[in-house]
């Protein structure tokens, strides 16, 4: 009897996962609700549908973390990277594709396998056969249907996160150490917060730029619910000049550490164990990405800040992965249920596709009674796989960036080239294990 795996969702994560399983000879049953039912963001009946042509972002693996991730995927036989090459449109350094051709190419690659069965239906209950009888992968993405999201919440014992409201993240090394200082309010805690003070002139310039900056228009299906319980910093600022000084920029309890009275102060919180990434505390925002760079760089300590991730506020159903997932992306309280893609807490199409690859690799290891593959943290793929399962009380979705990768210390020269070379060497070291 052939081994059967159910994959729910034929987006990029589900397609990558199914493709790798199919190539290994596994009987795959792919459940996709289109064209019977479409989400508010989708229109094509094909697999791996992209919302915009530049969704795959920068393609330079020498200078960009997402570009490096794509090259890692290519070296592991990614179906989405193969399709992107077929559908590529000239657009400078970005991997821009004809969306229809891209989706069609992925669909044709999967449906060419005789061991694939496609079910065009909405899945609302994963506690019953066939999902309870076989390994099942949930790869339903940020627009998971309400009925399945509710059912997953019952399985997890807690609600899924319904909206992604996250603040920007900057590299520690790009924060001006002469214009910042470490310390917790009133000296409590372990002194890990990095504080960025503003005098009145600084605050005035920042405030005026913030309240006049351009924001991203919410989609109709997102509407104002995205702001419930998590107000964007620009909306807060528009409530009055002093609002931020009594909110995320309050200088209270920090004057002693600073050695002077402060007018306003932004706190940065470590985002990873190595303390190479810092989160702008309380700066959830809906500003356009260039505007975030322009406005937040007006804070003196951030004048040369390198942004690893910009703040986002959009509908993005995901689970609290560190609490619920094993390293192999299976559920702790139901080991035959796996998760892949944005629902695990990776952010972006490419990152979701990479998650589909790692999930399939681990499932094949499970089928063969082998231990999980430890994807090297020197690779972007391995770093993201580790990020979503590493304990983190402030867990938020994460995109591909150099900050999640294992740091290189004491290096002189082109650090991005060094990270790239190290990633390829690390990937080569586990390729045989991945392909077992």
DRENDREN-696363 format. One record per residue (C-alpha): residue number from 1; residue in three letters; chain; x, y, z. Coordinates in steps of 0.1 Angstrom, whole numbers, plus 5000, padded with zeros to 4 digits. Last residue first. Layout:
BEGIN
   num   residuo   cadena   east   north     up
   NUM       ALA        A      X       Y      Z
...
END
This chain:
BEGIN
   num   residuo   cadena   east   north     up
   436       UNK        A   5178    5106   5014
   435       UNK        A   5178    5140   4995
   434       UNK        A   5180    5162   5026
   433       UNK        A   5208    5140   5041
   432       UNK        A   5228    5142   5010
   431       UNK        A   5223    5179   5008
   430       UNK        A   5234    5184   5044
   429       UNK        A   5270    5196   5039
   428       UNK        A   5261    5213   5006
   427       UNK        A   5237    5236   5024
   426       UNK        A   5265    5246   5049
   425       UNK        A   5289    5254   5020
   424       UNK        A   5262    5274   5002
   423       UNK        A   5254    5293   5033
   422       UNK        A   5290    5301   5041
   421       UNK        A   5296    5315   5007
   420       UNK        A   5265    5337   5010
   419       UNK        A   5273    5349   5045
   418       UNK        A   5309    5358   5033
   417       UNK        A   5294    5377   5003
   416       UNK        A   5271    5396   5027
   415       UNK        A   5300    5404   5051
   414       UNK        A   5322    5420   5024
   413       UNK        A   5355    5425   5043
   412       UNK        A   5365    5421   5079
   411       UNK        A   5348    5395   5101
   410       UNK        A   5350    5395   5138
   409       UNK        A   5317    5378   5143
   408       UNK        A   5295    5361   5116
   407       UNK        A   5259    5358   5129
   406       UNK        A   5237    5328   5124
   405       UNK        A   5210    5340   5100
   404       UNK        A   5179    5357   5114
   403       UNK        A   5194    5392   5110
   402       UNK        A   5203    5386   5074
   401       UNK        A   5167    5388   5063
   400       UNK        A   5140    5365   5050
   399       UNK        A   5106    5374   5065
   398       UNK        A   5094    5370   5101
   397       UNK        A   5059    5366   5116
   396       UNK        A   5057    5377   5152
   395       UNK        A   5067    5360   5185
   394       UNK        A   5070    5383   5215
   393       UNK        A   5073    5355   5241
   392       UNK        A   5099    5337   5219
   391       UNK        A   5108    5301   5222
   390       UNK        A   5125    5289   5189
   389       UNK        A   5100    5271   5166
   388       UNK        A   5094    5297   5140
   387       UNK        A   5130    5310   5141
   386       UNK        A   5146    5276   5135
   385       UNK        A   5129    5271   5101
   384       UNK        A   5137    5307   5092
   383       UNK        A   5174    5302   5100
   382       UNK        A   5175    5269   5081
   381       UNK        A   5161    5285   5049
   380       UNK        A   5184    5315   5053
   379       UNK        A   5214    5292   5056
   378       UNK        A   5240    5295   5084
   377       UNK        A   5212    5282   5106
   376       UNK        A   5219    5248   5090
   375       UNK        A   5188    5227   5083
   374       UNK        A   5188    5199   5110
   373       UNK        A   5171    5171   5091
   372       UNK        A   5145    5153   5113
   371       UNK        A   5154    5118   5126
   370       UNK        A   5147    5088   5102
   369       UNK        A   5118    5065   5104
   368       UNK        A   5115    5065   5066
   367       UNK        A   5081    5081   5066
   366       UNK        A   5093    5106   5092
   365       UNK        A   5123    5115   5070
   364       UNK        A   5099    5120   5041
   363       UNK        A   5078    5143   5063
   362       UNK        A   5109    5163   5073
   361       UNK        A   5119    5169   5037
   360       UNK        A   5083    5179   5028
   359       UNK        A   5082    5205   5056
   358       UNK        A   5115    5220   5047
   357       UNK        A   5103    5224   5011
   356       UNK        A   5069    5239   5021
   355       UNK        A   5087    5263   5044
   354       UNK        A   5108    5275   5014
   353       UNK        A   5076    5282   4995
   352       UNK        A   5063    5303   5024
   351       UNK        A   5096    5323   5026
   350       UNK        A   5093    5330   4989
   349       UNK        A   5057    5341   4992
   348       UNK        A   5062    5363   5023
   347       UNK        A   5063    5362   5061
   346       UNK        A   5071    5330   5080
   345       UNK        A   5049    5325   5110
   344       UNK        A   5037    5289   5107
   343       UNK        A   5005    5299   5088
   342       UNK        A   5027    5316   5063
   341       UNK        A   5039    5284   5049
   340       UNK        A   5038    5248   5062
   339       UNK        A   5021    5230   5090
   338       UNK        A   5022    5193   5099
   337       UNK        A   4996    5170   5115
   336       UNK        A   5009    5135   5122
   335       UNK        A   5025    5146   5155
   334       UNK        A   4992    5157   5171
   333       UNK        A   4999    5174   5205
   332       UNK        A   5032    5188   5194
   331       UNK        A   5021    5197   5159
   330       UNK        A   5046    5188   5131
   329       UNK        A   5069    5215   5116
   328       UNK        A   5100    5192   5120
   327       UNK        A   5112    5214   5149
   326       UNK        A   5081    5206   5168
   325       UNK        A   5052    5231   5166
   324       UNK        A   5028    5244   5192
   323       UNK        A   5044    5269   5215
   322       UNK        A   5070    5282   5191
   321       UNK        A   5044    5283   5163
   320       UNK        A   5019    5307   5179
   319       UNK        A   4996    5302   5149
   318       UNK        A   4991    5323   5118
   317       UNK        A   4962    5340   5101
   316       UNK        A   4975    5371   5082
   315       UNK        A   4951    5399   5075
   314       UNK        A   4973    5430   5073
   313       UNK        A   4994    5454   5094
   312       UNK        A   5030    5455   5085
   311       UNK        A   5062    5470   5100
   310       UNK        A   5093    5468   5079
   309       UNK        A   5118    5440   5083
   308       UNK        A   5156    5440   5083
   307       UNK        A   5158    5478   5083
   306       UNK        A   5194    5491   5084
   305       UNK        A   5194    5523   5106
   304       UNK        A   5217    5552   5095
   303       UNK        A   5197    5579   5112
   302       UNK        A   5183    5555   5138
   301       UNK        A   5200    5570   5168
   300       UNK        A   5187    5604   5158
   299       UNK        A   5151    5595   5152
   298       UNK        A   5145    5609   5118
   297       UNK        A   5153    5574   5104
   296       UNK        A   5118    5564   5115
   295       UNK        A   5103    5588   5090
   294       UNK        A   5123    5580   5058
   293       UNK        A   5126    5542   5063
   292       UNK        A   5090    5539   5073
   291       UNK        A   5080    5561   5044
   290       UNK        A   5098    5538   5019
   289       UNK        A   5079    5509   5034
   288       UNK        A   5044    5524   5032
   287       UNK        A   5031    5533   5066
   286       UNK        A   5007    5508   5083
   285       UNK        A   5025    5507   5116
   284       UNK        A   5032    5488   5147
   283       UNK        A   5058    5510   5165
   282       UNK        A   5052    5500   5201
   281       UNK        A   5087    5488   5206
   280       UNK        A   5110    5492   5175
   279       UNK        A   5124    5457   5174
   278       UNK        A   5161    5449   5175
   277       UNK        A   5181    5423   5156
   276       UNK        A   5217    5412   5164
   275       UNK        A   5209    5403   5200
   274       UNK        A   5222    5368   5196
   273       UNK        A   5191    5354   5212
   272       UNK        A   5168    5372   5188
   271       UNK        A   5144    5402   5187
   270       UNK        A   5162    5424   5213
   269       UNK        A   5139    5453   5222
   268       UNK        A   5144    5489   5210
   267       UNK        A   5129    5517   5232
   266       UNK        A   5120    5551   5217
   265       UNK        A   5125    5581   5239
   264       UNK        A   5109    5615   5244
   263       UNK        A   5119    5648   5261
   262       UNK        A   5146    5632   5283
   261       UNK        A   5162    5645   5315
   260       UNK        A   5199    5637   5317
   259       UNK        A   5222    5610   5328
   258       UNK        A   5207    5586   5303
   257       UNK        A   5203    5558   5329
   256       UNK        A   5188    5582   5355
   255       UNK        A   5165    5598   5329
   254       UNK        A   5150    5565   5318
   253       UNK        A   5120    5561   5342
   252       UNK        A   5095    5580   5320
   251       UNK        A   5107    5590   5285
   250       UNK        A   5073    5581   5269
   249       UNK        A   5079    5573   5232
   248       UNK        A   5056    5543   5230
   247       UNK        A   5027    5561   5248
   246       UNK        A   5025    5592   5269
   245       UNK        A   5050    5610   5247
   244       UNK        A   5033    5594   5217
   243       UNK        A   5000    5611   5226
   242       UNK        A   5015    5646   5233
   241       UNK        A   5010    5660   5198
   240       UNK        A   4975    5647   5195
   239       UNK        A   4953    5619   5182
   238       UNK        A   4972    5619   5149
   237       UNK        A   5001    5603   5167
   236       UNK        A   4981    5573   5176
   235       UNK        A   4971    5568   5140
   234       UNK        A   5008    5570   5129
   233       UNK        A   5018    5545   5156
   232       UNK        A   4993    5520   5143
   231       UNK        A   4968    5509   5170
   230       UNK        A   4969    5473   5182
   229       UNK        A   4939    5462   5202
   228       UNK        A   4916    5464   5171
   227       UNK        A   4935    5481   5143
   226       UNK        A   4932    5453   5118
   225       UNK        A   4894    5453   5124
   224       UNK        A   4894    5486   5104
   223       UNK        A   4890    5469   5070
   222       UNK        A   4908    5436   5061
   221       UNK        A   4883    5423   5036
   220       UNK        A   4882    5456   5018
   219       UNK        A   4919    5458   5014
   218       UNK        A   4937    5483   5036
   217       UNK        A   4954    5512   5019
   216       UNK        A   4991    5515   5028
   215       UNK        A   5000    5548   5045
   214       UNK        A   5017    5579   5033
   213       UNK        A   5034    5602   5059
   212       UNK        A   5018    5634   5071
   211       UNK        A   5014    5624   5108
   210       UNK        A   5048    5608   5109
   209       UNK        A   5068    5637   5093
   208       UNK        A   5053    5662   5117
   207       UNK        A   5060    5640   5147
   206       UNK        A   5096    5633   5137
   205       UNK        A   5105    5669   5132
   204       UNK        A   5089    5680   5165
   203       UNK        A   5105    5651   5183
   202       UNK        A   5140    5660   5171
   201       UNK        A   5135    5696   5181
   200       UNK        A   5121    5686   5215
   199       UNK        A   5150    5662   5222
   198       UNK        A   5148    5626   5211
   197       UNK        A   5163    5596   5229
   196       UNK        A   5169    5561   5215
   195       UNK        A   5170    5534   5242
   194       UNK        A   5184    5499   5237
   193       UNK        A   5165    5475   5260
   192       UNK        A   5186    5447   5275
   191       UNK        A   5191    5462   5309
   190       UNK        A   5182    5430   5328
   189       UNK        A   5150    5441   5344
   188       UNK        A   5142    5472   5365
   187       UNK        A   5164    5503   5363
   186       UNK        A   5134    5526   5365
   185       UNK        A   5126    5518   5329
   184       UNK        A   5151    5494   5315
   183       UNK        A   5186    5504   5303
   182       UNK        A   5210    5505   5274
   181       UNK        A   5220    5538   5257
   180       UNK        A   5216    5555   5223
   179       UNK        A   5231    5584   5204
   178       UNK        A   5268    5574   5206
   177       UNK        A   5259    5538   5198
   176       UNK        A   5243    5548   5165
   175       UNK        A   5220    5519   5156
   174       UNK        A   5233    5501   5124
   173       UNK        A   5251    5474   5144
   172       UNK        A   5219    5463   5161
   171       UNK        A   5201    5456   5129
   170       UNK        A   5166    5470   5126
   169       UNK        A   5132    5455   5130
   168       UNK        A   5099    5473   5121
   167       UNK        A   5068    5468   5142
   166       UNK        A   5042    5440   5137
   165       UNK        A   5005    5438   5133
   164       UNK        A   4996    5405   5116
   163       UNK        A   4960    5399   5119
   162       UNK        A   4939    5368   5129
   161       UNK        A   4963    5351   5153
   160       UNK        A   4949    5316   5158
   159       UNK        A   4927    5311   5189
   158       UNK        A   4938    5287   5216
   157       UNK        A   4935    5250   5224
   156       UNK        A   4955    5241   5193
   155       UNK        A   4929    5216   5180
   154       UNK        A   4901    5239   5188
   153       UNK        A   4919    5268   5171
   152       UNK        A   4924    5246   5141
   151       UNK        A   4887    5241   5138
   150       UNK        A   4881    5278   5141
   149       UNK        A   4907    5285   5114
   148       UNK        A   4890    5258   5092
   147       UNK        A   4856    5275   5094
   146       UNK        A   4871    5310   5089
   145       UNK        A   4889    5300   5058
   144       UNK        A   4926    5304   5058
   143       UNK        A   4936    5337   5042
   142       UNK        A   4971    5339   5056
   141       UNK        A   4982    5306   5042
   140       UNK        A   4963    5273   5039
   139       UNK        A   4993    5250   5041
   138       UNK        A   4980    5224   5066
   137       UNK        A   4999    5192   5060
   136       UNK        A   4983    5158   5068
   135       UNK        A   4999    5125   5076
   134       UNK        A   4972    5099   5073
   133       UNK        A   4942    5085   5092
   132       UNK        A   4930    5118   5109
   131       UNK        A   4929    5136   5076
   130       UNK        A   4910    5109   5057
   129       UNK        A   4891    5106   5080
   128       UNK        A   4880    5130   5107
   127       UNK        A   4897    5156   5129
   126       UNK        A   4907    5178   5100
   125       UNK        A   4873    5194   5097
   124       UNK        A   4865    5224   5073
   123       UNK        A   4883    5214   5041
   122       UNK        A   4869    5233   5011
   121       UNK        A   4868    5213   4979
   120       UNK        A   4886    5209   4946
   119       UNK        A   4903    5175   4955
   118       UNK        A   4934    5168   4934
   117       UNK        A   4949    5134   4933
   116       UNK        A   4987    5131   4926
   115       UNK        A   5005    5098   4921
   114       UNK        A   5003    5101   4883
   113       UNK        A   5025    5132   4884
   112       UNK        A   5020    5157   4856
   111       UNK        A   4995    5175   4878
   110       UNK        A   5023    5190   4899
   109       UNK        A   5045    5204   4871
   108       UNK        A   5014    5217   4852
   107       UNK        A   5001    5236   4882
   106       UNK        A   5035    5252   4889
   105       UNK        A   5038    5263   4852
   104       UNK        A   5002    5276   4852
   103       UNK        A   5009    5296   4883
   102       UNK        A   5040    5312   4868
   101       UNK        A   5024    5318   4834
   100       UNK        A   4994    5336   4851
    99       UNK        A   5017    5357   4873
    98       UNK        A   5041    5368   4846
    97       UNK        A   5072    5370   4867
    96       UNK        A   5094    5396   4884
    95       UNK        A   5125    5384   4902
    94       UNK        A   5139    5418   4910
    93       UNK        A   5174    5430   4900
    92       UNK        A   5163    5448   4869
    91       UNK        A   5128    5439   4857
    90       UNK        A   5129    5416   4828
    89       UNK        A   5099    5392   4830
    88       UNK        A   5104    5356   4842
    87       UNK        A   5077    5330   4836
    86       UNK        A   5099    5300   4829
    85       UNK        A   5124    5310   4855
    84       UNK        A   5097    5316   4880
    83       UNK        A   5083    5281   4873
    82       UNK        A   5117    5265   4882
    81       UNK        A   5119    5287   4913
    80       UNK        A   5084    5275   4923
    79       UNK        A   5093    5239   4917
    78       UNK        A   5123    5241   4940
    77       UNK        A   5151    5216   4932
    76       UNK        A   5173    5220   4963
    75       UNK        A   5198    5242   4947
    74       UNK        A   5170    5264   4935
    73       UNK        A   5158    5268   4970
    72       UNK        A   5192    5279   4983
    71       UNK        A   5192    5304   4954
    70       UNK        A   5158    5317   4964
    69       UNK        A   5170    5321   5000
    68       UNK        A   5200    5341   4989
    67       UNK        A   5177    5365   4969
    66       UNK        A   5156    5369   5001
    65       UNK        A   5188    5377   5020
    64       UNK        A   5200    5403   4995
    63       UNK        A   5235    5413   4983
    62       UNK        A   5251    5382   4968
    61       UNK        A   5219    5363   4962
    60       UNK        A   5205    5390   4940
    59       UNK        A   5169    5381   4931
    58       UNK        A   5150    5408   4949
    57       UNK        A   5113    5402   4954
    56       UNK        A   5092    5372   4946
    55       UNK        A   5060    5392   4948
    54       UNK        A   5070    5414   4919
    53       UNK        A   5041    5403   4896
    52       UNK        A   5014    5408   4922
    51       UNK        A   4988    5386   4940
    50       UNK        A   5006    5354   4932
    49       UNK        A   4987    5321   4926
    48       UNK        A   5006    5289   4935
    47       UNK        A   4980    5265   4920
    46       UNK        A   4956    5274   4892
    45       UNK        A   4919    5283   4895
    44       UNK        A   4928    5321   4892
    43       UNK        A   4909    5348   4911
    42       UNK        A   4924    5352   4946
    41       UNK        A   4924    5380   4972
    40       UNK        A   4889    5377   4986
    39       UNK        A   4893    5339   4989
    38       UNK        A   4877    5318   4961
    37       UNK        A   4854    5288   4965
    36       UNK        A   4846    5260   4940
    35       UNK        A   4876    5271   4919
    34       UNK        A   4894    5269   4942
    33       UNK        A   4891    5250   4975
    32       UNK        A   4923    5232   4971
    31       UNK        A   4930    5197   4987
    30       UNK        A   4960    5179   4974
    29       UNK        A   4960    5141   4979
    28       UNK        A   4996    5129   4975
    27       UNK        A   5007    5093   4971
    26       UNK        A   5044    5094   4978
    25       UNK        A   5068    5085   4950
    24       UNK        A   5097    5108   4961
    23       UNK        A   5089    5132   4933
    22       UNK        A   5054    5134   4946
    21       UNK        A   5066    5143   4981
    20       UNK        A   5088    5171   4967
    19       UNK        A   5060    5185   4946
    18       UNK        A   5034    5183   4974
    17       UNK        A   5055    5204   4997
    16       UNK        A   5064    5230   4971
    15       UNK        A   5027    5233   4960
    14       UNK        A   5015    5235   4996
    13       UNK        A   5039    5263   5004
    12       UNK        A   5033    5282   4972
    11       UNK        A   4995    5280   4974
    10       UNK        A   4978    5246   4969
     9       UNK        A   4961    5243   5003
     8       UNK        A   4956    5212   5024
     7       UNK        A   4982    5185   5016
     6       UNK        A   4971    5149   5025
     5       UNK        A   4999    5124   5026
     4       UNK        A   4995    5087   5015
     3       UNK        A   5021    5060   5017
     2       UNK        A   5014    5034   4990
     1       UNK        A   5000    5000   5000
END
